[in-house]
Amino acid sequence: MIVDLKAHEILVPTFDEFYALKKSKEIIIFLWDLLDGIDTVSDWAKDNDVAYRCQVEKIQKRRWETGIKTDGYTLEIPDSE
């Protein structure tokens, strides 16, 4: 809930706004989990660069599951569905 103190009114997000926020949070958590997975791989593959690179490649490819698109310079974040 957002309170606009100047207008003295409570701004309640619409369902679409709420869903977009929820979707954004889910994307953030998913991407954080991927980073955490890469960090875990770095712990168990300290002495094996080939294994590390192989696992990181598998993990990082999952970022596309979010629906985010990029041309390499800008990100296009999906709207709520």
Buried (B, 14 or more C-beta within 10 A) or exposed (E): EEEEEEEEEEEEEEEEEEBBEEBEEEBEEEBEEBEEBBEEBEEEBEEEEEEBEEBBEEBEEEBEEBEEEEEEEEEEEEEEE
